[in-house]
Amino acid sequence: MRAVVFTAPDAPVAVTDVELAPPGPGEVRVKIAAAGVCHSDLHVRRGEWQPPVPLVMGHEGSGIVAALGPGVRGLAEGDHVVLSWVAPCGQCRYCRAGREARCQVAATVVATGGTLPDGTSRLSRDGETVYHYLGVSSFAEEAVVPASGAIKVRDDAPLDVIALVGCAVATGVGAVTNTAAVESGAQVAVIGCGGVGLSVIQGARLAGAERIVALDLRSEKLALAARLGATDVIDVSAADAAQALRDLIPDGVDYAFDAIGRISTTEQAISMLGLGGAAVLVGLPPTGARASFEPLVLAEADQRILGSNYGSVRPAIDIPALVDRYMDGQLSLDELVSSRRPLETASASLDDLEAGLALRTLLIP
């Protein structure tokens, strides 16, 4: 099959032929309908994260189940699925407690990288092992994934659009509803209006937040943020983000979401908090990055810093529910799609994302 293979930060990302082995026990093969280009893919291309190489890129996607491995229950050939890069084992103490986003097996797959949960790869090229990215590798015509990472959804939802639910939307909305548990009437700031940040804004709207302040460098993204639920927008291209927020809301906000993941934006989110506020870290920084804050201020103001991994979602429950909300008109996803392109444009699509020119590009095999 054709797939987008990454070998090194200084080497071009290119489409090439790779071999895909049949699904093993508890796995399924999925024909990819669409794959979203995400900032996590940029971290790999920049060399900021270092999974084993060569690897097939991509972790956000959707498709149709094409084959079942031994022992798979609850899925059938032809099912429409959204891919989840957290594939819960169902057995560890976090899964048993209903905290699947913390699954120990899935965390090991993410941390060590390159394989499926059994420690092996289904991908190869000319006899050489090719590695999976976050257990998914959706920048390809097909993928073999754990069955728990192929989430069955309704057949009438457009497969290309709902690919976004597999990462950006689940991460953003989940950070609001699950990680932070934002209450009705809250005041919220969202730093960064990309695909994840706009999903945070929609999550805050659905939660009934009274004030939702969107901050970004690009006016077109702020305009879209206002259409999707932001009550206020701040263009930070020529302003200090934290000070501009304080000028608008002097007492600070209840929740500040960093949807970018730079040191500067993390520190800005913390400085935007009011009494009892929580900074929610959604965007992911490079490995080894360090932010600073004043612990005395945090303690005296009864504030919190919350890390949000994958929106703290329960994939089998939250992903179908988010698809339903899209189909019911409560969530806007079409507006997040910048373009649809063939696999061969993966490198250019990553360039556009890095330059801030795209929200989500969908690669269509």
C-alpha positions in Angstrom: 0.0 0.0 0.0 1.0 3.7 -0.2 1.9 5.5 3.0 3.7 8.6 4.1 7.0 7.6 5.6 9.2 9.7 7.9 12.9 8.8 8.3 14.7 11.9 9.8 14.1 15.6 10.4 16.4 16.6 7.6 15.0 14.1 5.1 11.9 14.7 3.0 8.5 13.3 4.1 7.5 11.1 1.1 4.9 8.7 -0.1 6.3 5.2 -0.7 5.1 1.6 -0.9 5.1 -0.4 2.3 3.8 -3.8 3.3 1.0 -4.2 5.8 0.7 -7.5 7.6 -2.8 -8.9 8.5 -4.3 -8.0 11.9 -3.2 -10.1 14.8 -5.3 -11.1 17.8 -7.5 -8.3 19.0 -6.6 -6.1 16.0 -8.5 -4.8 13.0 -7.5 -3.6 9.5 -9.1 -0.3 8.5 -9.3 1.2 5.1 -8.5 4.9 5.7 -11.1 7.4 4.5 -9.3 10.5 5.8 -6.4 11.5 8.0 -6.0 14.9 9.7 -2.7 16.7 9.8 -2.0 17.6 13.4 0.7 19.5 15.3 1.9 16.3 16.9 3.0 15.2 13.4 4.9 18.5 13.2 6.8 17.7 16.5 8.0 14.5 14.8 9.1 16.2 11.6 11.0 18.9 13.5 12.8 16.3 15.6 11.3 17.6 18.8 9.9 14.2 19.5 12.0 11.2 18.5 10.0 8.0 17.9 11.8 5.1 16.2 12.2 5.4 12.4 11.3 4.8 9.7 7.7 5.3 10.6 4.4 5.9 8.9 3.0 9.2 10.1 -0.5 10.2 11.2 -2.6 9.5 14.3 -6.0 11.2 13.5 -8.3 9.5 11.1 -11.4 7.6 10.1 -12.3 4.7 7.9 -14.1 1.4 7.3 -13.2 -1.9 9.0 -11.8 -4.2 6.2 -10.7 -7.2 8.3 -10.9 -8.6 11.8 -8.1 -10.3 13.7 -8.8 -13.4 15.9 -10.9 -12.8 18.9 -12.3 -9.4 18.0 -15.8 -8.7 19.3 -18.1 -5.8 18.8 -16.9 -4.8 15.3 -17.7 -6.2 11.9 -16.4 -5.7 8.4 -17.9 -2.6 6.9 -18.3 -0.7 10.2 -17.5 3.0 10.1 -14.9 3.9 12.7 -13.0 6.8 14.1 -9.4 6.0 15.1 -8.3 6.7 18.7 -4.6 6.9 19.4 -5.4 5.9 22.9 -6.5 2.3 22.6 -7.5 1.2 26.1 -6.5 -2.2 27.3 -9.6 -2.4 29.6 -7.6 -4.3 32.3 -5.3 -1.8 34.0 -6.4 0.0 37.1 -7.1 3.2 35.2 -9.3 1.5 32.7 -11.2 -0.3 35.4 -11.8 3.1 37.1 -13.1 4.5 33.9 -10.0 6.6 33.2 -9.1 5.2 29.8 -7.1 8.2 28.7 -4.6 7.1 31.4 -4.5 3.5 30.3 -1.1 2.1 31.2 -0.7 0.0 28.1 -1.7 2.9 25.8 0.7 5.2 27.7 3.5 2.7 27.1 2.7 2.6 23.3 2.9 6.4 23.2 6.0 6.7 25.4 8.1 4.0 23.7 6.6 4.5 20.3 6.7 2.5 17.1 4.7 -0.6 17.8 1.3 -1.9 18.6 0.5 -3.0 22.2 2.1 -6.4 21.7 5.5 -4.7 21.0 5.6 -5.6 17.3 4.9 -3.8 14.1 2.6 -4.8 11.2 4.5 -2.5 8.8 7.6 -3.2 6.7 9.5 -2.2 3.6 11.8 -4.5 1.7 12.1 -6.7 4.7 12.9 -3.8 7.1 10.6 -2.9 10.0 8.6 0.2 9.6 7.1 1.6 12.8 3.7 2.8 13.7 3.1 6.3 15.0 1.1 6.4 18.3 -0.3 3.0 17.4 -2.2 4.4 14.4 -0.2 5.5 11.3 -3.2 7.0 9.5 -1.2 8.7 6.6 -1.7 5.6 4.6 -4.3 3.7 2.5 -4.9 1.2 5.3 -3.9 0.7 9.0 -3.8 -2.1 11.4 -4.8 -0.9 14.9 -6.0 -2.4 18.2 -9.8 -3.1 18.1 -10.2 -0.8 21.1 -8.7 2.0 19.0 -11.3 1.7 16.2 -14.4 3.3 17.6 -17.6 2.4 15.8 -19.8 5.4 14.9 -23.0 6.0 13.1 -23.0 5.2 9.3 -24.6 8.4 8.2 -21.8 10.7 9.5 -19.4 11.9 6.7 -16.3 9.9 7.3 -13.9 12.6 6.1 -15.2 15.3 8.5 -15.5 13.1 11.5 -11.8 12.1 11.2 -11.2 15.3 13.2 -13.0 13.8 16.2 -10.2 11.3 16.6 -7.8 13.9 17.9 -8.5 17.6 17.6 -12.2 17.6 18.7 -11.9 14.9 21.3 -8.9 16.7 22.8 -10.4 20.2 22.8 -14.0 19.4 23.9 -12.8 16.8 26.3 -10.4 19.2 28.0 -13.4 21.4 28.8 -15.9 18.8 29.8 -13.7 16.1 31.3 -10.4 17.5 32.5 -11.6 20.9 33.7 -15.3 20.2 34.2 -16.1 23.8 33.3 -19.3 24.9 34.9 -22.1 27.0 33.5 -21.4 30.7 33.9 -17.6 30.3 34.0 -15.2 32.8 32.4 -12.7 31.1 30.0 -9.7 32.1 28.0 -8.4 30.0 25.1 -4.9 30.7 23.8 -4.6 29.5 20.2 -7.4 29.1 17.7 -6.3 26.2 15.6 -8.3 23.0 15.4 -7.8 22.1 19.0 -8.3 25.7 20.3 -11.5 26.1 18.3 -12.7 22.8 19.7 -12.0 24.1 23.2 -14.1 27.2 22.4 -17.0 25.0 21.3 -16.7 22.8 24.4 -16.9 25.9 26.6 -19.9 27.1 24.7 -21.6 23.7 25.2 -20.7 23.9 28.9 -22.5 27.2 29.2 -19.5 29.4 29.9 -20.6 33.0 30.3 -17.4 34.6 28.8 -15.2 32.9 26.3 -12.1 34.9 25.3 -10.2 33.7 22.2 -6.5 34.8 21.7 -4.6 34.4 18.5 -2.2 36.1 16.1 -4.3 35.7 13.0 -7.5 37.7 12.4 -9.2 35.1 10.3 -8.9 32.5 13.1 -10.3 35.0 15.6 -13.2 35.7 13.3 -14.0 32.0 13.1 -13.6 31.7 16.9 -16.3 34.3 17.3 -18.6 32.4 14.9 -18.0 29.2 16.9 -18.8 30.6 20.4 -16.1 33.1 21.6 -17.7 36.2 23.2 -14.5 38.2 23.0 -11.4 38.0 20.8 -7.9 39.4 21.4 -5.4 39.8 18.6 -2.1 39.3 20.3 0.1 40.0 17.2 0.8 43.4 18.7 -0.2 43.0 22.3 0.9 41.2 25.4 -1.6 38.4 25.8 -1.8 38.3 29.6 -2.1 42.0 29.9 -4.7 42.3 27.2 -6.7 39.6 29.0 -6.4 41.5 32.3 -7.5 44.7 30.5 -10.7 42.9 29.4 -11.3 40.9 32.6 -9.3 42.6 35.5 -10.0 39.8 38.0 -8.7 37.1 35.7 -10.6 34.0 34.4 -11.8 30.8 35.9 -10.1 28.7 33.3 -7.3 29.4 30.9 -6.6 26.8 28.2 -3.2 26.7 26.5 -4.0 25.1 23.1 -0.6 25.8 21.7 2.0 24.3 24.0 4.8 26.8 23.9 6.6 27.9 27.1 5.4 31.4 26.7 1.7 30.4 26.2 1.8 28.0 29.2 3.1 30.8 31.4 0.6 33.3 30.0 -2.3 30.9 30.8 -1.1 30.7 34.4 -0.9 34.4 34.7 -4.4 34.9 33.4 -6.1 33.1 36.2 -8.3 34.6 38.8 -8.9 33.3 42.4 -9.5 29.6 42.3 -8.7 29.4 38.6 -7.2 26.5 36.6 -4.7 26.6 33.8 -5.4 23.6 31.5 -2.4 22.5 29.4 -3.8 21.0 26.2 -1.2 21.8 23.5 1.9 19.7 23.7 5.5 21.2 23.9 8.8 19.7 22.7 10.3 17.0 24.9 12.3 18.6 27.8 10.6 22.0 27.8 10.3 23.7 31.2 7.9 26.5 32.2 8.0 28.6 35.4 5.5 30.0 37.7 5.4 31.5 41.2 4.2 28.8 43.6 3.3 31.3 46.4 0.9 33.1 44.1 -0.6 29.8 42.9 -1.2 28.6 46.5 -2.5 31.8 47.9 -5.0 32.2 45.1 -6.1 28.6 45.4 -5.2 28.0 41.7 -4.4 24.8 39.8 -2.4 23.6 36.8 -4.1 20.7 35.0 -2.5 18.6 32.3 -5.0 17.3 29.8 -4.1 14.1 27.9 -6.4 13.5 24.9 -9.2 15.5 26.7 -9.3 12.8 29.4 -11.8 11.0 27.1 -13.3 7.6 27.3 -12.9 6.8 23.6 -15.7 4.3 23.2 -18.2 6.6 24.9 -17.0 10.1 24.1 -16.1 9.7 20.4 -19.6 8.4 19.3 -21.2 11.1 21.5 -19.1 13.9 19.8 -20.1 12.5 16.3 -23.8 12.6 17.4 -23.3 16.2 18.5 -21.9 17.1 15.1 -24.8 15.4 13.3 -27.3 17.1 15.6 -25.8 20.5 14.8 -24.4 21.2 18.3 -20.7 21.0 17.1 -19.3 22.6 14.0 -16.6 20.5 12.3 -16.9 21.5 8.6 -15.5 24.9 9.5 -12.3 23.3 10.9 -11.4 21.7 7.5 -9.0 23.9 5.6 -8.7 21.6 2.6 -8.8 18.0 1.4 -5.6 16.8 -0.4 -4.1 13.5 -1.6 -1.4 11.7 0.4 1.3 13.0 -1.8 0.8 16.5 -0.4 1.6 15.5 3.2 4.8 17.5 3.3 3.2 20.7 1.9 0.3 20.2 4.3 2.7 20.1 7.2 4.4 23.3 5.9 1.0 25.0 5.8 0.2 24.0 9.3 3.6 25.2 10.6 3.1 28.5 8.9 -0.3 28.9 10.5 -2.1 28.8 7.2 -4.3 25.8 7.9 -6.6 24.6 10.7 -6.9 21.0 9.7 -5.9 19.5 6.3 -7.5 16.2 5.5 -5.3 13.7 3.6 -7.5 11.5 1.4 -5.8 8.3 0.3 
